[in-house]
Amino acid sequence: MKKMMLGNEAVARGFYEAGCKVVSSYPGTPSTEITEYAAKYDEIYCEWAPNEKVGLEVAFGASLAGSRAAACMKHVGLNVAADPLFTMSYTGVNGGLVVCVADDPGMHSSQNEQDSRHYAEAAKLPMLEPSDSVEAKEFAKLAFELSEKFDTPVIFRTCTRIAHSQCAVELLAPVEIANKPYEKQPQKYIMAPANAIRRHPVVEARQAALTEYAEDCPLNRVEYAENRALGIITSGTSYQYVKEVFGDSVSVLKLGLVNPLPKKLILDFAARVERLVVVEELDPFIENHCRSLGLNPDGKNIFPICGEFSQALIAKALGAPTADFIPTEPVPVRPPVMCAGCPHRGLFYVLSKKKVTVIGDIGCYTLGSAAPLAAIDSVLCMGASVSGVHGFNKANGGASENKTVAVIGDSTFMHSGMTGLANIAYNGTNSTVIIVDNSITGMTGHQQNPTTGYNIKGDPATKIDLEALCRALGINRVRVVDPYDLVATEAAITEELAADEPSVIISRRPCALLKYVKAKPAFTVDSEKCRSCKMCMKIGCPAISMKDGKAKIDATLCVGCGVCQQMCKFDSILGGESCD
């Protein structure tokens, strides 16, 4: 039987068919749905971990116990998991262990375009890269086999297009994989220096064996055309673009094992074509390997090092007709915006009004940086807001403490904000940290986290008490406000900024898109009372616009939050109760 599957769904199916027993992940676009789909299989224990490092360590523990296990994350999440990743290269595995990482060329939902292939090279780990949903499933299964065969974690790399595109995938029954027996092996699994120094040669020998495997493995294949004028080396989604542009008219070396890369296979392919071109998104990873073999392919001299590729881009660079790949109408731009009724809007309006310097963080609240709110000054990485506000205030000798805050989400705080708050308490700045608690992990699609009280399957789970946690970390001043109440929110920010000790404000209101949050009747505008002052436009709500010189509220978008009503000085916005 076949089924149309997203790439992420196909990866999860591959886990299931391979007999994977444990998946621990942190949500991050474009990888999130892998774990959500895996959770639909009762045979696989799945969980949302507080962060990627924890997720990978959980997967390692499951592998150590003899089960096949996986951890999934986006590319920047691999940075968080790098510490255990590099050492796991030395320890090897017991049960098969797969590390799924999804890159985001074009930065559709990310703060950078890093190329995860460098992690595989640096950690000396094999990396598999599928080109469609069919390969996503099959490569996922093979990754577990390679992991056990070569005694190594295997990195499984996808990207936005592979993760979220579809094709028909054949469904097979899962294999029965018994847990491997656990044996106490201190020299293998205890990475004290005396043991680690003996494991390094094992890693190098494994790399040599994997390189030999790459020469004729089923993951790499050659597709020769009758005309050998052009030969293209490619992988991943770039392979699909090449085939859509050229079909079978050019020769292609399609690489599914992108680390370690083969040597003889590439040299043989290059010798059989007149012109050699490497087509790969982001860094010249394959191209540099080709150059190390003495080849001189075209690559980044004709293709960009930044951004996502397309059929039109490849066709233009290689002199093929481009008309079939260029839309006849320009695609309209849709900039991201906080939803109507977003609980973060009121908070950021107040921060902008008070001209507070805001050290921001990663989440849907990052959109508080956009006009007209323009309330955020810096966004670096998960948890950096809390550590950053401490450093900002230290650098200013405390002079900025009464006008600078950190803003971080509830899930991000659990991910990596707690240690920063402990640092504030321990090393002493009168910093104010605002935790925007919308009762969910919002940006990646409403995943549960340790503060919500539910696990990945929606079953009741331990709910971390944010107020108690902040006090346990050494913060005495902890208060909760409703961001729909602008007066109370402004009062809380004013008072905590003036305090002579560190403080935490929890801005608490559930995401307006949660199923259990019921929208109130939409507000309306009395055009006779409206003075066209545009104060209501300053909050950037997509439900509010100006029409014929008067404010207008779209009843299909408005959820009745009442923030706009508090903005109007002329009582022209009519509707229900504003802050209930």
RODO-385456 format. One record per residue (C-alpha): residue number from 1; residue in three letters; x, y, z. Coordinates in steps of 0.2 Angstrom, whole numbers. Last residue first. Example, Ala and Ser with C-alpha at 12.3 -4.5 7.8 and 13.67 -1.06 7.14 Angstrom:
! RODO-385456
PT   i  aa  east north    up
PT   2 SER    68    -5    36
PT   1 ALA    62   -22    39
***
This chain:
! RODO-385456
PT   i  aa  east north    up
PT 580 ASP   -60   196   156
PT 579 CYS   -49   211   150
PT 578 SER   -60   221   137
PT 577 GLU   -78   216   141
PT 576 GLY   -88   217   125
PT 575 GLY   -89   229   110
PT 574 LEU   -88   247   104
PT 573 ILE   -72   256    98
PT 572 SER   -77   275    96
PT 571 ASP   -74   279   115
PT 570 PHE   -64   294   110
PT 569 LYS   -48   290   118
PT 568 CYS   -45   274   109
PT 567 MET   -31   263   115
PT 566 GLN   -40   254   128
PT 565 GLN   -53   248   115
PT 564 CYS   -38   242   104
PT 563 VAL   -33   230   118
PT 562 GLY   -51   223   120
PT 561 CYS   -47   205   116
PT 560 GLY   -63   202   106
PT 559 VAL   -56   189    94
PT 558 CYS   -56   200    79
PT 557 LEU   -52   191    63
PT 556 THR   -68   188    54
PT 555 ALA   -75   204    62
PT 554 ASP   -63   214    53
PT 553 ILE   -62   231    62
PT 552 LYS   -62   247    53
PT 551 ALA   -54   264    58
PT 550 LYS   -59   279    48
PT 549 GLY   -51   288    33
PT 548 ASP   -61   279    20
PT 547 LYS   -55   263    27
PT 546 MET   -41   261    40
PT 545 SER   -37   244    46
PT 544 ILE   -39   234    61
PT 543 ALA   -40   215    62
PT 542 PRO   -21   213    58
PT 541 CYS   -17   221    75
PT 540 GLY    -1   232    73
PT 539 ILE    -3   240    91
PT 538 LYS    -1   257    84
PT 537 MET   -16   256    72
PT 536 CYS   -28   259    87
PT 535 MET   -20   276    89
PT 534 LYS   -24   280    71
PT 533 CYS   -31   298    76
PT 532 SER   -45   295    63
PT 531 ARG   -57   304    74
PT 530 CYS   -69   290    76
PT 529 LYS   -85   295    85
PT 528 GLU   -96   295    69
PT 527 SER   -87   279    63
PT 526 ASP   -93   269    78
PT 525 VAL   -80   255    76
PT 524 THR   -84   237    80
PT 523 PHE   -77   224    92
PT 522 ALA   -79   205    88
PT 521 PRO   -89   194   100
PT 520 LYS   -77   184   111
PT 519 ALA   -65   171   105
PT 518 LYS   -65   155   115
PT 517 VAL   -48   148   120
PT 516 TYR   -49   129   122
PT 515 LYS   -43   126   104
PT 514 LEU   -28   137   106
PT 513 LEU   -27   151    93
PT 512 ALA   -28   165   106
PT 511 CYS   -12   159   114
PT 510 PRO   -15   158   133
PT 509 ARG   -12   174   144
PT 508 ARG     2   177   156
PT 507 SER    15   190   156
PT 506 ILE    26   183   170
PT 505 ILE    36   198   177
PT 504 VAL    53   193   185
PT 503 SER    63   203   196
PT 502 PRO    81   207   201
PT 501 GLU    84   219   216
PT 500 ASP    83   238   218
PT 499 ALA    66   240   210
PT 498 ALA    63   254   198
PT 497 LEU    62   242   183
PT 496 GLU    50   232   193
PT 495 GLU    38   246   197
PT 494 THR    37   253   179
PT 493 ILE    35   236   171
PT 492 ALA    21   231   183
PT 491 ALA    12   248   181
PT 490 GLU    13   246   162
PT 489 THR     5   229   162
PT 488 ALA    -9   234   175
PT 487 VAL   -14   249   163
PT 486 LEU   -13   238   147
PT 485 ASP   -24   224   153
PT 484 TYR   -23   212   139
PT 483 PRO    -5   208   145
PT 482 ASP   -12   200   161
PT 481 VAL     1   201   174
PT 480 VAL    10   189   186
PT 479 ARG    23   194   199
PT 478 VAL    40   188   205
PT 477 ARG    51   198   216
PT 476 ASN    62   186   226
PT 475 ILE    72   179   212
PT 474 GLY    85   166   219
PT 473 LEU    82   151   207
PT 472 ALA    70   144   219
PT 471 ARG    59   160   217
PT 470 CYS    60   158   198
PT 469 LEU    54   140   199
PT 468 ALA    40   144   211
PT 467 GLU    33   157   199
PT 466 LEU    35   146   184
PT 465 ASP    26   131   192
PT 464 ILE    32   116   181
PT 463 LYS    17   105   176
PT 462 THR    19    87   178
PT 461 ALA     9    78   165
PT 460 PRO    -9    75   159
PT 459 ASP   -10    67   142
PT 458 GLY   -10    77   127
PT 457 LYS     1    64   117
PT 456 ILE    16    75   118
PT 455 ASN    14    78   137
PT 454 TYR     2    90   146
PT 453 GLY     4   101   161
PT 452 THR     9   117   151
PT 451 THR    25   122   159
PT 450 PRO    35   107   154
PT 449 ASN    31   110   135
PT 448 GLN    17   105   124
PT 447 GLN    18   109   105
PT 446 HIS     7   122    98
PT 445 GLY    14   124    80
PT 444 THR    32   129    80
PT 443 MET    29   147    84
PT 442 GLY    18   144    99
PT 441 THR    26   132   112
PT 440 ILE    11   133   124
PT 439 SER     3   141   139
PT 438 ASN     6   159   132
PT 437 ASP    18   163   145
PT 436 VAL    28   179   141
PT 435 ILE    42   178   154
PT 434 ILE    48   196   157
PT 433 VAL    65   197   165
PT 432 THR    70   213   175
PT 431 SER    88   215   179
PT 430 ASN    94   222   196
PT 429 THR   111   214   193
PT 428 GLY   119   202   204
PT 427 ASN   131   187   200
PT 426 TYR   120   174   208
PT 425 ALA   103   180   205
PT 424 ILE   107   186   187
PT 423 ASN   116   169   184
PT 422 ALA   102   159   190
PT 421 LEU    91   169   177
PT 420 GLY   103   164   164
PT 419 THR   103   146   169
PT 418 MET    84   146   168
PT 417 GLY    83   153   151
PT 416 SER    89   138   141
PT 415 HIS    74   127   136
PT 414 MET    63   130   150
PT 413 PHE    64   149   147
PT 412 THR    61   145   128
PT 411 SER    45   136   132
PT 410 ASP    38   150   143
PT 409 GLY    44   163   131
PT 408 ILE    57   176   134
PT 407 VAL    58   195   135
PT 406 ALA    73   203   144
PT 405 VAL    72   221   151
PT 404 THR    81   237   150
PT 403 LYS    76   255   157
PT 402 ASN    79   254   175
PT 401 GLU    94   243   174
PT 400 SER   103   254   161
PT 399 ALA   114   263   174
PT 398 GLY   119   247   182
PT 397 GLY   138   249   178
PT 396 ASN   133   250   160
PT 395 ALA   143   234   155
PT 394 LYS   134   225   169
PT 393 ASN   117   230   163
PT 392 PHE   120   223   145
PT 391 GLY   128   207   153
PT 390 HIS   113   204   163
PT 389 VAL   101   208   149
PT 388 GLY   111   196   138
PT 387 SER   110   181   150
PT 386 VAL    91   182   150
PT 385 SER    89   187   132
PT 384 ALA   101   173   126
PT 383 GLY    89   159   131
PT 382 MET    87   152   113
PT 381 CYS    98   163   101
PT 380 LEU   102   180    96
PT 379 VAL    88   193    96
PT 378 SER    92   211   100
PT 377 ASP    83   228   101
PT 376 ILE    64   223   102
PT 375 ALA    49   235   102
PT 374 ALA    47   239    84
PT 373 LEU    28   240    88
PT 372 PRO    23   247    71
PT 371 ALA    33   239    64
PT 370 ALA    41   222    68
PT 369 SER    52   218    83
PT 368 GLY    37   211    93
PT 367 LEU    38   197    80
PT 366 THR    51   189    91
PT 365 TYR    35   185   102
PT 364 CYS    33   170    90
PT 363 GLY    48   162    98
PT 362 ILE    67   165   100
PT 361 ASP    73   179   112
PT 360 GLY    73   198   115
PT 359 ILE    84   210   124
PT 358 VAL    72   225   125
PT 357 THR    77   243   128
PT 356 VAL    62   252   135
PT 355 LYS    55   267   126
PT 354 LYS    40   267   138
PT 353 LYS    28   267   123
PT 352 SER    38   252   115
PT 351 LEU    37   242   131
PT 350 VAL    19   246   133
PT 349 TYR    15   241   115
PT 348 PHE    26   225   117
PT 347 LEU    15   219   132
PT 346 GLY    -1   223   123
PT 345 ARG     4   213   108
PT 344 HIS    11   197   117
PT 343 PRO    -7   191   121
PT 342 CYS   -10   188   102
PT 341 GLY   -28   194    99
PT 340 ALA   -26   195    80
PT 339 CYS   -11   185    76
PT 338 MET     7   192    77
PT 337 VAL    13   196    60
PT 336 PRO    24   188    47
PT 335 PRO    26   197    30
PT 334 ARG    16   191    16
PT 333 VAL    24   195    -1
PT 332 PRO    14   193   -16
PT 331 VAL    21   180   -29
PT 330 PRO    24   189   -45
PT 329 GLU    13   182   -59
PT 328 THR    19   172   -73
PT 327 PRO    29   161   -61
PT 326 ILE    46   157   -68
PT 325 PHE    51   138   -70
PT 324 ASP    44   135   -87
PT 323 ALA    53   151   -94
PT 322 THR    70   146   -88
PT 321 PRO    78   138  -103
PT 320 ALA    95   130   -99
PT 319 GLY   111   140   -98
PT 318 LEU   118   132   -82
PT 317 ALA   116   147   -71
PT 316 LYS    99   151   -78
PT 315 ALA    92   133   -76
PT 314 ILE    99   132   -59
PT 313 LEU    91   148   -53
PT 312 ALA    74   144   -62
PT 311 GLN    73   127   -54
PT 310 SER    76   134   -37
PT 309 PHE    89   136   -24
PT 308 GLU    88   143    -6
PT 307 GLY    98   157     1
PT 306 CYS   117   161     1
PT 305 ILE   132   153    -7
PT 304 PRO   125   158   -24
PT 303 PHE   129   147   -39
PT 302 ILE   141   151   -54
PT 301 ASN   158   152   -45
PT 300 LYS   150   143   -31
PT 299 GLY   151   127   -41
PT 298 ASP   161   124   -57
PT 297 PRO   172   109   -54
PT 296 ASN   191   109   -53
PT 295 LEU   197    92   -48
PT 294 GLY   212    88   -38
PT 293 LEU   204    77   -25
PT 292 SER   204    91   -12
PT 291 ARG   195   101   -26
PT 290 CYS   181    88   -26
PT 289 HIS   180    89    -7
PT 288 ASN   178   108    -8
PT 287 GLU   164   106   -20
PT 286 ILE   155    93    -9
PT 285 PHE   155   106     5
PT 284 PRO   153   122    -5
PT 283 ASP   142   130     8
PT 282 LEU   123   134     6
PT 281 GLU   114   123    -7
PT 280 GLU   123   111   -18
PT 279 VAL   125   109   -37
PT 278 VAL   143   104   -41
PT 277 VAL   147   105   -60
PT 276 LEU   159    94   -70
PT 275 ARG   161    98   -89
PT 274 GLU   167    84  -101
PT 273 VAL   160    69   -92
PT 272 ARG   168    52   -89
PT 271 ALA   183    57   -79
PT 270 ALA   173    66   -67
PT 269 PHE   162    51   -63
PT 268 ASP   178    40   -60
PT 267 LEU   185    54   -49
PT 266 ILE   169    55   -39
PT 265 LEU   167    36   -37
PT 264 LYS   186    34   -32
PT 263 LYS   184    47   -18
PT 262 PRO   168    44    -9
PT 261 LEU   161    57     4
PT 260 PRO   161    54    22
PT 259 ASN   149    62    24
PT 258 VAL   136    66    11
PT 257 LEU   129    48    10
PT 256 GLY   114    51    -2
PT 255 LEU   125    57   -16
PT 254 LYS   117    58   -34
PT 253 LEU   131    58   -48
PT 252 VAL   121    65   -63
PT 251 SER   124    64   -81
PT 250 VAL   113    76   -92
PT 249 SER    98    74  -103
PT 248 ASP    89    63   -91
PT 247 GLY    77    77   -85
PT 246 PHE    87    93   -86
PT 245 VAL    77   106   -76
PT 244 GLU    66    95   -66
PT 243 LYS    81    83   -63
PT 242 VAL    92    97   -57
PT 241 TYR    79   104   -46
PT 240 GLN    76    86   -38
PT 239 TYR    95    84   -35
PT 238 SER    96   101   -27
PT 237 THR    83    94   -14
PT 236 GLY    96    82    -7
PT 235 SER   112    79   -16
PT 234 THR   122    85   -31
PT 233 ILE   136    81   -43
PT 232 ILE   132    86   -61
PT 231 GLY   140    80   -77
PT 230 LEU   138    90   -93
PT 229 ALA   145    85  -111
PT 228 ARG   142    66  -107
PT 227 ASN   128    65  -120
PT 226 GLU   120    47  -118
PT 225 ALA   116    51  -100
PT 224 TYR   123    43   -85
PT 223 GLU   114    41   -69
PT 222 VAL   127    37   -55
PT 221 ARG   121    32   -37
PT 220 ASN   126    35   -19
PT 219 LEU   115    28    -5
PT 218 PRO   116    10   -12
PT 217 CYS   134     9    -7
PT 216 ASP   148     8   -20
PT 215 GLU   162    20   -15
PT 214 ALA   153    26     1
PT 213 TYR   158    10    10
PT 212 GLU   176    13     8
PT 211 THR   174    30    16
PT 210 LEU   164    22    30
PT 209 ALA   178    10    34
PT 208 ALA   191    25    34
PT 207 GLN   179    34    45
PT 206 ARG   178    19    57
PT 205 ALA   197    18    58
PT 204 GLU   198    36    63
PT 203 VAL   184    34    76
PT 202 VAL   193    19    84
PT 201 PRO   209    29    84
PT 200 HIS   200    42    95
PT 199 ARG   194    29   107
PT 198 ARG   210    26   116
PT 197 ILE   212    44   120
PT 196 ALA   194    44   127
PT 195 ASN   198    30   139
PT 194 ALA   212    39   149
PT 193 PRO   204    56   146
PT 192 ALA   187    51   155
PT 191 MET   174    46   142
PT 190 ILE   166    32   151
PT 189 TYR   157    22   137
PT 188 LYS   169    12   129
PT 187 GLN   183     9   142
PT 186 PRO   169     7   155
PT 185 GLN   160    -7   146
PT 184 LYS   146   -14   156
PT 183 GLU   135   -25   144
PT 182 TYR   118   -20   139
PT 181 PRO   109   -34   129
PT 180 LYS   102   -28   112
PT 179 ASN    84   -24   112
PT 178 ALA    74   -35   100
PT 177 ILE    70   -28    83
PT 176 GLU    54   -35    75
PT 175 VAL    53   -26    58
PT 174 PRO    39   -14    55
PT 173 ALA    27   -19    41
PT 172 LEU    29    -9    25
PT 171 LEU    21     7    18
PT 170 GLU    26    12     1
PT 169 VAL    27    31     0
PT 168 ALA    19    43   -13
PT 167 CYS    26    60   -13
PT 166 GLN    25    76    -3
PT 165 SER    35    91     1
PT 164 HIS    37    98    19
PT 163 ALA    53    90    26
PT 162 ILE    61    89     9
PT 161 ARG    58   107     5
PT 160 THR    63   113    22
PT 159 CYS    79   103    23
PT 158 THR    84    85    28
PT 157 ARG    99    78    37
PT 156 PHE   101    61    45
PT 155 ILE   116    61    57
PT 154 VAL   121    43    61
PT 153 PRO   127    38    79
PT 152 THR   141    25    77
PT 151 ASP   145     7    79
PT 150 PHE   148     4    61
PT 149 LYS   135   -10    58
PT 148 GLU   124    -3    72
PT 147 SER   123    15    66
PT 146 LEU   122     9    48
PT 145 GLU   107    -2    51
PT 144 PHE    98    13    60
PT 143 ALA   102    25    46
PT 142 LEU    95    12    33
PT 141 LYS    78    14    41
PT 140 ALA    79    33    40
PT 139 PHE    86    32    22
PT 138 GLU    71    22    17
PT 137 LYS    58    34    24
PT 136 ALA    66    50    18
PT 135 GLU    71    41     2
PT 134 VAL    52    39    -2
PT 133 SER    49    57     5
PT 132 ASP    61    65    -7
PT 131 SER    80    69    -9
PT 130 PRO    87    60     6
PT 129 GLU   103    66    15
PT 128 LEU   113    53    26
PT 127 MET   127    59    37
PT 126 PRO   141    48    44
PT 125 LEU   150    55    59
PT 124 LYS   167    62    61
PT 123 ALA   162    76    73
PT 122 ALA   169    89    62
PT 121 GLU   163    82    46
PT 120 ALA   146    78    52
PT 119 TYR   145    95    60
PT 118 HIS   150   103    44
PT 117 ARG   136    95    35
PT 116 SER   124   105    46
PT 115 ASP   125   120    35
PT 114 GLN   121   136    44
PT 113 GLU   107   147    37
PT 112 ASN   104   159    51
PT 111 GLN    90   165    63
PT 110 SER    77   153    57
PT 109 SER    59   151    51
PT 108 HIS    60   153    32
PT 107 MET    79   156    33
PT 106 GLY    82   153    14
PT 105 PRO    90   137    17
PT 104 ASP    83   129    33
PT 103 ASP    92   114    39
PT 102 ALA    83    99    47
PT 101 VAL    93    88    59
PT 100 CYS    89    70    64
PT  99 VAL   101    61    75
PT  98 VAL    99    42    73
PT  97 LEU   105    29    86
PT  96 GLY   105    11    83
PT  95 GLY   106     1    99
PT  94 ASN   123    -1   107
PT  93 VAL   132    15   101
PT  92 GLY   148    23    98
PT  91 THR   158    31   113
PT  90 TYR   169    42   103
PT  89 SER   156    49    91
PT  88 MET   145    51   106
PT  87 THR   158    63   112
PT  86 PHE   154    75    98
PT  85 LEU   136    73    99
PT  84 PRO   135    76   118
PT  83 ASP   141    93   117
PT  82 ALA   134    97   100
PT  81 ALA   116    96   106
PT  80 VAL   113   115   108
PT  79 ASN   122   118    91
PT  78 LEU   111   104    84
PT  77 GLY    96   115    89
PT  76 VAL   102   128    77
PT  75 HIS    99   115    63
PT  74 LYS    82   110    68
PT  73 MET    79    95    79
PT  72 CYS    76    77    81
PT  71 ALA    82    63    93
PT  70 ALA    82    45    88
PT  69 ALA    82    28    97
PT  68 ARG    85     9    93
PT  67 SER    85     1   110
PT  66 GLY   100    -8   118
PT  65 ALA   101     1   135
PT  64 LEU   115    12   128
PT  63 SER   103    17   114
PT  62 ALA    90    22   126
PT  61 GLY   103    33   136
PT  60 PHE   109    40   119
PT  59 ALA    91    45   115
PT  58 VAL    89    53   132
PT  57 GLU   106    63   129
PT  56 LEU   100    68   112
PT  55 GLY    84    75   119
PT  54 VAL    92    84   134
PT  53 LYS   104    93   122
PT  52 GLU    89    97   111
PT  51 ASN    80   106   124
PT  50 PRO    66   104   137
PT  49 ALA    62    86   129
PT  48 TRP    46    83   120
PT  47 GLU    43    65   121
PT  46 CYS    40    49   111
PT  45 TYR    39    31   115
PT  44 ILE    37    21    99
PT  43 GLU    26     6    98
PT  42 ASP    10    17   100
PT  41 TYR    14    25    83
PT  40 LYS     5    42    82
PT  39 ALA    20    49    92
PT  38 ALA    31    47    77
PT  37 TYR    20    59    67
PT  36 GLU    23    72    80
PT  35 THR    41    68    81
PT  34 ILE    44    71    63
PT  33 GLU    32    85    63
PT  32 THR    44    97    71
PT  31 SER    59    96    59
PT  30 PRO    56   112    49
PT  29 THR    54   121    61
PT  28 GLY    60   117    78
PT  27 PRO    51   106    92
PT  26 TYR    63    98   104
PT  25 SER    66    80   103
PT  24 SER    66    63   111
PT  23 VAL    61    47   101
PT  22 VAL    62    30   109
PT  21 LYS    58    12   102
PT  20 CYS    64    12    84
PT  19 GLY    59    -4    75
PT  18 ALA    65     1    58
PT  17 GLU    47     2    51
PT  16 TYR    42    14    65
PT  15 PHE    58    25    62
PT  14 GLY    55    25    43
PT  13 ARG    37    30    46
PT  12 ALA    43    45    56
PT  11 VAL    55    49    42
PT  10 ALA    40    48    30
PT   9 GLU    30    60    40
PT   8 ASN    44    73    40
PT   7 GLY    45    71    21
PT   6 LEU    26    74    19
PT   5 MET    17    58    14
PT   4 MET     5    52     0
PT   3 LYS     2    34     4
PT   2 LYS     6    18    -4
PT   1 MET     0     0     0
***
